[in-house]
Amino acid sequence: MKQVTVFGGSGFIGRHLVARLAAQGYVVRAAVRDAAGAAFLKPMGDVGQVTPVGINITDETAVAAAVEGSDVVVNLVGVLFSRGRQNFEAIHRDGAERIARLSQQAGVSRLLHMSALGASKQSRSRYAWSKAAGEDAVREAFPNATIFRPSVIFGPDDDFFNRFAALARLLPVLPVFGCPLPSFRNGSIDIYGDGGTKFQPVYVGDVADAMVASLARSDSIGTTYELCGPTVYSFKALMELVLDATDRKSLLVPIPFWVASLEAFFLELLPKPPLTRDQVALLRTDNVQSGTQPTLEALNITPTAAEVILPTYLDRFKRGGRFHGAQTA
């Protein structure tokens, strides 16, 4: 059986990928920060097939040991906000370069690298800049790497939809980021404009399937894929999906970027900030496929619509819980 090392194997995407790799017969080494906390991965395969190992990707020796003997290496490690040693450059650029370089030196056959849709060195967001810098570093160290750029990923335990569903349960309002100042249009007041920033969210199962499918295709070697769902939504439309799935009736409040930046200035002081100024900078650019890179369809995967999946896990935020009948908020 082939050996695969998955950095970030216990994370949101990692647990889906590990299960699929084990089902395909791979021996999986899940390189994670907390090996004991990743013990839940073991039953995803036969006895001894999935092994969590404690790894810090800033440690050269530990990374070299993690990739030794592997046929495939997958890097899923990423951070949503930059703080201390866990900053964007250290994780997205330096960490990615280290994994790619040591994988090449170890004779690894395939490297799959998780980037992000919108990765660009021209972006005002350090997150997007560091993702682009990481892609460049990976390509230089491991030219045949396969790179994936997903839009916002949804599925059980996601960070995006669960966060806003929780807010809808606690607060009477939800934000719509990126809306202009209210204006008169066709004889009425327009407060949402085009609905704010555009997204093309992709299902986590489709992302994991895409990574597994790429391993069986020679045309995926050295290729960059943009992973997006079938529909482009405005931020307002995404909030409406959340409200539909949770049977809530929160008021949608338009939030211009300058207001969001001011709020983020204070929210950044929290241990796990729900919004940062860098994320606001990222929101200034639509997060949709460019049309210049192959997509899920190129891997024979039909994208799953958000409307199909969201109700299956956001129903826990309904009034009375998922097993309670729909209620009027």
Contacts in CASP RR format, 6 or more apart in sequence:
PFRMAT RR
TARGET T0000
AUTHOR 0000-0000-0000
METHOD contacts of the structure
MODEL  1
MKQVTVFGGSGFIGRHLVARLAAQGYVVRAAVRDAAGAAFLKPMGDVGQV
TPVGINITDETAVAAAVEGSDVVVNLVGVLFSRGRQNFEAIHRDGAERIA
RLSQQAGVSRLLHMSALGASKQSRSRYAWSKAAGEDAVREAFPNATIFRP
SVIFGPDDDFFNRFAALARLLPVLPVFGCPLPSFRNGSIDIYGDGGTKFQ
PVYVGDVADAMVASLARSDSIGTTYELCGPTVYSFKALMELVLDATDRKS
LLVPIPFWVASLEAFFLELLPKPPLTRDQVALLRTDNVQSGTQPTLEALN
ITPTAAEVILPTYLDRFKRGGRFHGAQTA
1 25 0 8 1.000
1 26 0 8 1.000
1 27 0 8 1.000
2 25 0 8 1.000
2 26 0 8 1.000
2 27 0 8 1.000
2 71 0 8 1.000
2 72 0 8 1.000
3 26 0 8 1.000
3 27 0 8 1.000
3 29 0 8 1.000
3 69 0 8 1.000
3 70 0 8 1.000
3 71 0 8 1.000
3 72 0 8 1.000
4 21 0 8 1.000
4 26 0 8 1.000
4 27 0 8 1.000
4 28 0 8 1.000
4 29 0 8 1.000
4 70 0 8 1.000
4 71 0 8 1.000
4 72 0 8 1.000
4 73 0 8 1.000
4 74 0 8 1.000
5 28 0 8 1.000
5 29 0 8 1.000
5 31 0 8 1.000
5 66 0 8 1.000
5 67 0 8 1.000
5 70 0 8 1.000
5 72 0 8 1.000
5 73 0 8 1.000
5 74 0 8 1.000
6 14 0 8 1.000
6 17 0 8 1.000
6 18 0 8 1.000
6 21 0 8 1.000
6 28 0 8 1.000
6 29 0 8 1.000
6 30 0 8 1.000
6 31 0 8 1.000
6 73 0 8 1.000
6 74 0 8 1.000
6 76 0 8 1.000
7 31 0 8 1.000
7 55 0 8 1.000
7 57 0 8 1.000
7 66 0 8 1.000
7 73 0 8 1.000
7 74 0 8 1.000
7 75 0 8 1.000
7 76 0 8 1.000
7 77 0 8 1.000
7 99 0 8 1.000
8 14 0 8 1.000
8 30 0 8 1.000
8 31 0 8 1.000
8 32 0 8 1.000
8 75 0 8 1.000
8 76 0 8 1.000
8 77 0 8 1.000
9 15 0 8 1.000
9 17 0 8 1.000
9 18 0 8 1.000
9 30 0 8 1.000
9 31 0 8 1.000
9 32 0 8 1.000
9 38 0 8 1.000
9 41 0 8 1.000
9 52 0 8 1.000
9 76 0 8 1.000
10 30 0 8 1.000
10 32 0 8 1.000
10 34 0 8 1.000
10 37 0 8 1.000
10 38 0 8 1.000
10 40 0 8 1.000
10 41 0 8 1.000
10 52 0 8 1.000
11 32 0 8 1.000
11 76 0 8 1.000
12 153 0 8 1.000
12 155 0 8 1.000
12 157 0 8 1.000
12 158 0 8 1.000
12 159 0 8 1.000
12 204 0 8 1.000
13 76 0 8 1.000
13 114 0 8 1.000
13 153 0 8 1.000
13 204 0 8 1.000
13 207 0 8 1.000
13 208 0 8 1.000
14 30 0 8 1.000
14 76 0 8 1.000
14 208 0 8 1.000
15 40 0 8 1.000
15 41 0 8 1.000
15 44 0 8 1.000
16 204 0 8 1.000
16 205 0 8 1.000
16 207 0 8 1.000
16 208 0 8 1.000
17 74 0 8 1.000
17 76 0 8 1.000
17 208 0 8 1.000
17 211 0 8 1.000
17 212 0 8 1.000
18 28 0 8 1.000
18 30 0 8 1.000
18 41 0 8 1.000
18 44 0 8 1.000
18 50 0 8 1.000
19 44 0 8 1.000
19 45 0 8 1.000
19 208 0 8 1.000
20 208 0 8 1.000
20 209 0 8 1.000
20 212 0 8 1.000
21 28 0 8 1.000
21 212 0 8 1.000
22 28 0 8 1.000
22 44 0 8 1.000
22 45 0 8 1.000
22 46 0 8 1.000
22 49 0 8 1.000
22 50 0 8 1.000
23 45 0 8 1.000
24 212 0 8 1.000
25 49 0 8 1.000
26 49 0 8 1.000
26 72 0 8 1.000
27 48 0 8 1.000
27 49 0 8 1.000
28 41 0 8 1.000
28 44 0 8 1.000
28 45 0 8 1.000
28 49 0 8 1.000
28 50 0 8 1.000
28 51 0 8 1.000
29 51 0 8 1.000
29 53 0 8 1.000
29 66 0 8 1.000
29 70 0 8 1.000
30 38 0 8 1.000
30 41 0 8 1.000
30 50 0 8 1.000
30 51 0 8 1.000
30 52 0 8 1.000
30 53 0 8 1.000
31 53 0 8 1.000
31 54 0 8 1.000
31 55 0 8 1.000
31 57 0 8 1.000
31 63 0 8 1.000
31 66 0 8 1.000
32 38 0 8 1.000
32 52 0 8 1.000
32 53 0 8 1.000
32 54 0 8 1.000
32 55 0 8 1.000
33 54 0 8 1.000
33 55 0 8 1.000
33 56 0 8 1.000
34 54 0 8 1.000
35 52 0 8 1.000
35 53 0 8 1.000
35 54 0 8 1.000
36 52 0 8 1.000
37 52 0 8 1.000
38 52 0 8 1.000
39 52 0 8 1.000
41 50 0 8 1.000
41 52 0 8 1.000
42 48 0 8 1.000
42 50 0 8 1.000
42 51 0 8 1.000
42 52 0 8 1.000
44 50 0 8 1.000
53 66 0 8 1.000
54 62 0 8 1.000
55 62 0 8 1.000
55 63 0 8 1.000
55 66 0 8 1.000
56 62 0 8 1.000
57 63 0 8 1.000
57 77 0 8 1.000
57 91 0 8 1.000
57 95 0 8 1.000
57 98 0 8 1.000
57 99 0 8 1.000
58 85 0 8 1.000
58 90 0 8 1.000
58 94 0 8 1.000
58 95 0 8 1.000
58 98 0 8 1.000
60 98 0 8 1.000
60 102 0 8 1.000
63 95 0 8 1.000
63 98 0 8 1.000
63 99 0 8 1.000
63 102 0 8 1.000
64 102 0 8 1.000
64 105 0 8 1.000
64 106 0 8 1.000
67 73 0 8 1.000
67 99 0 8 1.000
67 102 0 8 1.000
67 103 0 8 1.000
67 106 0 8 1.000
67 108 0 8 1.000
68 106 0 8 1.000
69 106 0 8 1.000
69 108 0 8 1.000
70 103 0 8 1.000
70 106 0 8 1.000
70 108 0 8 1.000
71 108 0 8 1.000
71 109 0 8 1.000
71 110 0 8 1.000
72 108 0 8 1.000
72 109 0 8 1.000
72 110 0 8 1.000
72 111 0 8 1.000
72 112 0 8 1.000
72 215 0 8 1.000
73 99 0 8 1.000
73 103 0 8 1.000
73 108 0 8 1.000
73 110 0 8 1.000
73 111 0 8 1.000
73 112 0 8 1.000
74 111 0 8 1.000
74 112 0 8 1.000
74 113 0 8 1.000
74 114 0 8 1.000
74 211 0 8 1.000
75 96 0 8 1.000
75 99 0 8 1.000
75 100 0 8 1.000
75 111 0 8 1.000
75 112 0 8 1.000
75 113 0 8 1.000
75 114 0 8 1.000
75 138 0 8 1.000
76 114 0 8 1.000
77 91 0 8 1.000
77 95 0 8 1.000
77 96 0 8 1.000
77 114 0 8 1.000
78 91 0 8 1.000
78 92 0 8 1.000
78 114 0 8 1.000
79 86 0 8 1.000
79 87 0 8 1.000
79 88 0 8 1.000
79 91 0 8 1.000
79 92 0 8 1.000
80 127 0 8 1.000
80 159 0 8 1.000
80 279 0 8 1.000
81 268 0 8 1.000
81 272 0 8 1.000
81 273 0 8 1.000
81 276 0 8 1.000
81 278 0 8 1.000
81 279 0 8 1.000
82 88 0 8 1.000
82 89 0 8 1.000
82 126 0 8 1.000
82 127 0 8 1.000
82 278 0 8 1.000
88 126 0 8 1.000
88 127 0 8 1.000
88 129 0 8 1.000
88 130 0 8 1.000
89 126 0 8 1.000
89 130 0 8 1.000
89 133 0 8 1.000
91 130 0 8 1.000
92 127 0 8 1.000
92 130 0 8 1.000
92 131 0 8 1.000
92 133 0 8 1.000
92 134 0 8 1.000
93 130 0 8 1.000
93 133 0 8 1.000
93 134 0 8 1.000
93 137 0 8 1.000
94 137 0 8 1.000
96 113 0 8 1.000
96 134 0 8 1.000
96 135 0 8 1.000
96 137 0 8 1.000
96 138 0 8 1.000
97 134 0 8 1.000
97 137 0 8 1.000
97 138 0 8 1.000
97 140 0 8 1.000
97 141 0 8 1.000
99 111 0 8 1.000
100 111 0 8 1.000
100 113 0 8 1.000
100 137 0 8 1.000
100 138 0 8 1.000
100 141 0 8 1.000
100 142 0 8 1.000
100 145 0 8 1.000
101 141 0 8 1.000
101 142 0 8 1.000
103 111 0 8 1.000
103 142 0 8 1.000
104 111 0 8 1.000
104 141 0 8 1.000
104 142 0 8 1.000
108 142 0 8 1.000
110 144 0 8 1.000
110 146 0 8 1.000
110 215 0 8 1.000
110 221 0 8 1.000
111 138 0 8 1.000
111 142 0 8 1.000
111 144 0 8 1.000
111 145 0 8 1.000
111 146 0 8 1.000
112 145 0 8 1.000
112 146 0 8 1.000
112 148 0 8 1.000
112 211 0 8 1.000
112 214 0 8 1.000
112 215 0 8 1.000
113 135 0 8 1.000
113 138 0 8 1.000
113 145 0 8 1.000
113 146 0 8 1.000
113 147 0 8 1.000
113 148 0 8 1.000
114 148 0 8 1.000
114 150 0 8 1.000
115 131 0 8 1.000
115 132 0 8 1.000
115 134 0 8 1.000
115 135 0 8 1.000
115 147 0 8 1.000
115 148 0 8 1.000
115 149 0 8 1.000
115 224 0 8 1.000
116 127 0 8 1.000
116 128 0 8 1.000
116 131 0 8 1.000
116 149 0 8 1.000
116 150 0 8 1.000
117 149 0 8 1.000
117 150 0 8 1.000
117 151 0 8 1.000
117 200 0 8 1.000
117 226 0 8 1.000
117 227 0 8 1.000
117 228 0 8 1.000
117 287 0 8 1.000
117 288 0 8 1.000
117 289 0 8 1.000
118 128 0 8 1.000
118 131 0 8 1.000
118 149 0 8 1.000
118 285 0 8 1.000
118 287 0 8 1.000
119 128 0 8 1.000
119 131 0 8 1.000
119 132 0 8 1.000
119 135 0 8 1.000
119 149 0 8 1.000
120 128 0 8 1.000
120 129 0 8 1.000
120 132 0 8 1.000
121 129 0 8 1.000
121 132 0 8 1.000
121 133 0 8 1.000
123 129 0 8 1.000
123 132 0 8 1.000
123 281 0 8 1.000
123 282 0 8 1.000
123 285 0 8 1.000
124 281 0 8 1.000
124 284 0 8 1.000
125 278 0 8 1.000
125 279 0 8 1.000
125 281 0 8 1.000
125 282 0 8 1.000
125 285 0 8 1.000
126 278 0 8 1.000
126 281 0 8 1.000
127 278 0 8 1.000
127 279 0 8 1.000
127 282 0 8 1.000
128 282 0 8 1.000
128 285 0 8 1.000
135 147 0 8 1.000
135 224 0 8 1.000
138 145 0 8 1.000
138 147 0 8 1.000
139 145 0 8 1.000
139 147 0 8 1.000
143 222 0 8 1.000
144 221 0 8 1.000
144 222 0 8 1.000
145 222 0 8 1.000
146 214 0 8 1.000
146 220 0 8 1.000
146 221 0 8 1.000
146 222 0 8 1.000
146 223 0 8 1.000
146 224 0 8 1.000
146 225 0 8 1.000
147 222 0 8 1.000
147 223 0 8 1.000
147 224 0 8 1.000
147 225 0 8 1.000
148 207 0 8 1.000
148 210 0 8 1.000
148 211 0 8 1.000
148 224 0 8 1.000
148 225 0 8 1.000
148 227 0 8 1.000
149 224 0 8 1.000
149 225 0 8 1.000
149 226 0 8 1.000
149 227 0 8 1.000
149 293 0 8 1.000
150 202 0 8 1.000
150 207 0 8 1.000
150 226 0 8 1.000
150 227 0 8 1.000
150 228 0 8 1.000
151 199 0 8 1.000
151 200 0 8 1.000
151 201 0 8 1.000
151 202 0 8 1.000
151 226 0 8 1.000
151 227 0 8 1.000
151 228 0 8 1.000
151 229 0 8 1.000
151 287 0 8 1.000
151 288 0 8 1.000
151 289 0 8 1.000
152 160 0 8 1.000
152 199 0 8 1.000
152 200 0 8 1.000
152 201 0 8 1.000
152 202 0 8 1.000
152 287 0 8 1.000
153 160 0 8 1.000
153 201 0 8 1.000
153 202 0 8 1.000
153 203 0 8 1.000
153 204 0 8 1.000
153 207 0 8 1.000
154 160 0 8 1.000
154 161 0 8 1.000
154 201 0 8 1.000
154 202 0 8 1.000
154 203 0 8 1.000
154 204 0 8 1.000
154 306 0 8 1.000
154 309 0 8 1.000
154 310 0 8 1.000
155 161 0 8 1.000
155 203 0 8 1.000
155 204 0 8 1.000
155 205 0 8 1.000
155 309 0 8 1.000
155 310 0 8 1.000
155 313 0 8 1.000
156 204 0 8 1.000
156 312 0 8 1.000
156 313 0 8 1.000
158 204 0 8 1.000
160 201 0 8 1.000
161 238 0 8 1.000
161 241 0 8 1.000
161 242 0 8 1.000
161 245 0 8 1.000
161 310 0 8 1.000
161 314 0 8 1.000
162 313 0 8 1.000
162 314 0 8 1.000
163 274 0 8 1.000
164 174 0 8 1.000
164 238 0 8 1.000
164 239 0 8 1.000
164 242 0 8 1.000
165 242 0 8 1.000
165 245 0 8 1.000
165 246 0 8 1.000
165 314 0 8 1.000
165 317 0 8 1.000
166 317 0 8 1.000
167 174 0 8 1.000
167 250 0 8 1.000
168 174 0 8 1.000
168 242 0 8 1.000
168 243 0 8 1.000
168 246 0 8 1.000
168 248 0 8 1.000
168 250 0 8 1.000
168 317 0 8 1.000
169 246 0 8 1.000
169 248 0 8 1.000
169 317 0 8 1.000
171 250 0 8 1.000
172 250 0 8 1.000
172 251 0 8 1.000
173 250 0 8 1.000
173 251 0 8 1.000
173 252 0 8 1.000
173 253 0 8 1.000
174 239 0 8 1.000
174 242 0 8 1.000
174 243 0 8 1.000
174 250 0 8 1.000
174 251 0 8 1.000
174 252 0 8 1.000
174 253 0 8 1.000
175 239 0 8 1.000
175 252 0 8 1.000
175 253 0 8 1.000
175 255 0 8 1.000
175 260 0 8 1.000
176 192 0 8 1.000
176 195 0 8 1.000
176 196 0 8 1.000
176 235 0 8 1.000
176 236 0 8 1.000
176 239 0 8 1.000
176 252 0 8 1.000
176 253 0 8 1.000
176 254 0 8 1.000
176 255 0 8 1.000
177 196 0 8 1.000
177 197 0 8 1.000
177 235 0 8 1.000
177 255 0 8 1.000
177 257 0 8 1.000
177 260 0 8 1.000
177 280 0 8 1.000
177 283 0 8 1.000
178 195 0 8 1.000
178 196 0 8 1.000
178 197 0 8 1.000
178 235 0 8 1.000
178 254 0 8 1.000
178 255 0 8 1.000
178 256 0 8 1.000
178 257 0 8 1.000
178 260 0 8 1.000
178 283 0 8 1.000
178 284 0 8 1.000
179 191 0 8 1.000
179 192 0 8 1.000
179 193 0 8 1.000
179 195 0 8 1.000
179 196 0 8 1.000
179 235 0 8 1.000
179 236 0 8 1.000
179 254 0 8 1.000
179 255 0 8 1.000
179 256 0 8 1.000
180 193 0 8 1.000
180 254 0 8 1.000
180 256 0 8 1.000
181 256 0 8 1.000
182 189 0 8 1.000
182 190 0 8 1.000
182 191 0 8 1.000
182 254 0 8 1.000
183 189 0 8 1.000
183 190 0 8 1.000
183 193 0 8 1.000
184 190 0 8 1.000
191 254 0 8 1.000
192 236 0 8 1.000
192 252 0 8 1.000
192 254 0 8 1.000
193 254 0 8 1.000
194 234 0 8 1.000
195 234 0 8 1.000
195 235 0 8 1.000
195 236 0 8 1.000
195 237 0 8 1.000
196 234 0 8 1.000
196 235 0 8 1.000
196 236 0 8 1.000
197 234 0 8 1.000
197 235 0 8 1.000
197 283 0 8 1.000
197 284 0 8 1.000
197 285 0 8 1.000
197 286 0 8 1.000
197 287 0 8 1.000
198 232 0 8 1.000
198 233 0 8 1.000
198 234 0 8 1.000
198 235 0 8 1.000
198 286 0 8 1.000
198 287 0 8 1.000
198 288 0 8 1.000
199 232 0 8 1.000
199 233 0 8 1.000
199 234 0 8 1.000
199 235 0 8 1.000
199 238 0 8 1.000
199 286 0 8 1.000
199 287 0 8 1.000
199 288 0 8 1.000
200 228 0 8 1.000
200 229 0 8 1.000
200 231 0 8 1.000
200 232 0 8 1.000
200 233 0 8 1.000
200 287 0 8 1.000
200 288 0 8 1.000
200 289 0 8 1.000
201 228 0 8 1.000
201 229 0 8 1.000
201 233 0 8 1.000
201 238 0 8 1.000
201 306 0 8 1.000
202 227 0 8 1.000
202 228 0 8 1.000
202 229 0 8 1.000
202 296 0 8 1.000
202 303 0 8 1.000
203 229 0 8 1.000
203 303 0 8 1.000
203 304 0 8 1.000
203 306 0 8 1.000
203 309 0 8 1.000
205 304 0 8 1.000
206 227 0 8 1.000
206 229 0 8 1.000
206 296 0 8 1.000
206 301 0 8 1.000
206 303 0 8 1.000
206 304 0 8 1.000
207 227 0 8 1.000
209 299 0 8 1.000
209 301 0 8 1.000
210 225 0 8 1.000
210 227 0 8 1.000
210 296 0 8 1.000
210 299 0 8 1.000
210 301 0 8 1.000
213 220 0 8 1.000
213 299 0 8 1.000
213 300 0 8 1.000
213 301 0 8 1.000
214 220 0 8 1.000
214 223 0 8 1.000
214 225 0 8 1.000
214 299 0 8 1.000
217 299 0 8 1.000
220 299 0 8 1.000
223 294 0 8 1.000
224 293 0 8 1.000
224 294 0 8 1.000
225 293 0 8 1.000
225 294 0 8 1.000
225 295 0 8 1.000
225 296 0 8 1.000
225 298 0 8 1.000
225 299 0 8 1.000
226 289 0 8 1.000
226 290 0 8 1.000
226 291 0 8 1.000
226 293 0 8 1.000
226 294 0 8 1.000
226 295 0 8 1.000
227 295 0 8 1.000
227 296 0 8 1.000
228 288 0 8 1.000
228 289 0 8 1.000
228 295 0 8 1.000
228 296 0 8 1.000
228 303 0 8 1.000
229 296 0 8 1.000
229 303 0 8 1.000
229 304 0 8 1.000
229 305 0 8 1.000
229 306 0 8 1.000
230 303 0 8 1.000
230 304 0 8 1.000
230 305 0 8 1.000
231 305 0 8 1.000
231 306 0 8 1.000
232 288 0 8 1.000
233 241 0 8 1.000
233 306 0 8 1.000
235 283 0 8 1.000
236 252 0 8 1.000
239 252 0 8 1.000
240 252 0 8 1.000
241 306 0 8 1.000
241 307 0 8 1.000
241 310 0 8 1.000
242 248 0 8 1.000
242 310 0 8 1.000
242 314 0 8 1.000
243 249 0 8 1.000
243 250 0 8 1.000
244 311 0 8 1.000
245 310 0 8 1.000
245 311 0 8 1.000
245 314 0 8 1.000
245 315 0 8 1.000
245 317 0 8 1.000
246 314 0 8 1.000
246 315 0 8 1.000
246 317 0 8 1.000
246 318 0 8 1.000
247 318 0 8 1.000
247 319 0 8 1.000
247 326 0 8 1.000
247 327 0 8 1.000
247 328 0 8 1.000
247 329 0 8 1.000
248 317 0 8 1.000
248 318 0 8 1.000
248 319 0 8 1.000
248 329 0 8 1.000
249 328 0 8 1.000
249 329 0 8 1.000
250 329 0 8 1.000
255 263 0 8 1.000
257 280 0 8 1.000
257 283 0 8 1.000
257 284 0 8 1.000
260 275 0 8 1.000
260 280 0 8 1.000
260 283 0 8 1.000
261 277 0 8 1.000
261 280 0 8 1.000
263 275 0 8 1.000
264 273 0 8 1.000
264 275 0 8 1.000
264 276 0 8 1.000
264 277 0 8 1.000
264 279 0 8 1.000
264 280 0 8 1.000
265 277 0 8 1.000
267 273 0 8 1.000
267 274 0 8 1.000
267 275 0 8 1.000
267 276 0 8 1.000
268 276 0 8 1.000
268 277 0 8 1.000
289 295 0 8 1.000
295 303 0 8 1.000
296 302 0 8 1.000
296 303 0 8 1.000
297 303 0 8 1.000
315 321 0 8 1.000
315 322 0 8 1.000
316 322 0 8 1.000
318 324 0 8 1.000
318 325 0 8 1.000
318 326 0 8 1.000
318 327 0 8 1.000
319 327 0 8 1.000
319 329 0 8 1.000
320 327 0 8 1.000
END
